[in-house]
Amino acid sequence: MKIAIFSCCKYDQDFLQEYNTGHDLTFFESALTLQNAALTKGFDALCLFVNDSADRDVLYALKANGIRLILLRCAGFNNVDITVAAELGIKVLRVPAYSPEAVAEHAMAMILTLNRKTHKAYNRVREGNFSLEGLIGFNLHNCKVALIGTGNIGKAFYRILKGFGCRIVAYDPYPDPSLVEEGLSYGSLEETLKEAEVVSLHCPLSEDTQHMINANTLKLFKKGAMLINTSRGGLIDTQDVIEALKSAQLGYLGLDVYEQESKLFFHDLSGDIIQDDLISRLISFPNVLITSHQGFFTREAMQQIAEITFGNADAFESGLPLINEVKA
């Protein structure tokens, strides 16, 4: 098939070319939008990432251009109108799981960095400053951690937390029996967040989870708690989080995702004036750590993404069962 690949960085191209199973690939650096949907004419399929838009208008343009298949090289699909895609007969396939340990380990890296301030210590020592003032942290051992979402990534993160001796309470509408057998306790969202010292989000973005972390739920955290989000930016109300940081209700914030990240992440804007006032405010806080959606970014994960994506394409082309299809 002729496949157009959007939001493609050099590292994407390297892995996709290496694991290509014989398809004709064309790479576009830009994200897919209605404005550039005309580029898809003449292709059979598209390969999209988290910040590409496939809403109703875009999907109608894709259908007119002959697109039959959307290959998501990610697990989330909130950027695709699945109902409209089904109506138009455009199949949507995703990569439901790729090295969940990669994201889980990044979440732990953010916790350790914020807590023990290793990023600040590194910069101090390079400048000849060996003072420990302002670098004090807290023990993770016996710390209450609220684990929101226990899918593949949440499960991997739970097992990391166990190694640190944390007290872990989870919230998930669909509790995992295997984790219950391992000793994980589930509760309601309110019970899970109440007096939590660390809150880590590992759930998909949907109408039910949109802004689940907001002014009301932030009040449930233990004062000075840490919030980590490596899932989707829309899970938190950014303005409410800023107010919680200002009042010290929230003591630490680690973000690998951001609600308006599509205009920022994966781009070098070091020579530009950032127009997003919310992220500029977040960056100004000394207790905030932001990475640009790199939680997935390991060699193992990139290989699995490429292999599963082309496996999905091959299954579609050969008329085999589409085990990774996203259905309305």
Buried (B, 14 or more C-beta within 10 A) or exposed (E): BEBBBBBBEEEBBEBBEEBBEEBEBBBBBEBBBBEBBEBBEEBBBBBBBBBBBBEBBBBBBBBEBEBBBBBBBBBBBBBBBBEBBBBBEBBBBBBBEBBBBBBBBBBBBBBBBBBBBBEBBEEBEEEEEEEEEEEEEBEBEEBBBBBBBBBBBBBBBBBBBEEBEBEBBBBBEEBBEEBEEEEBEBBEBEBBBBEBBBBBBBBBBEEEBBBBBBBEBBEBBBEEBBBBBBBBBBBBBBEBBBBBBEEEBBBBBBBBBBBEBBBBBBBEEEEEEEEBEBBEBBEEBEBBBBBBBBBBBBEEBBBBBBBBBBBBBBBBBEEEEBEBBBEE
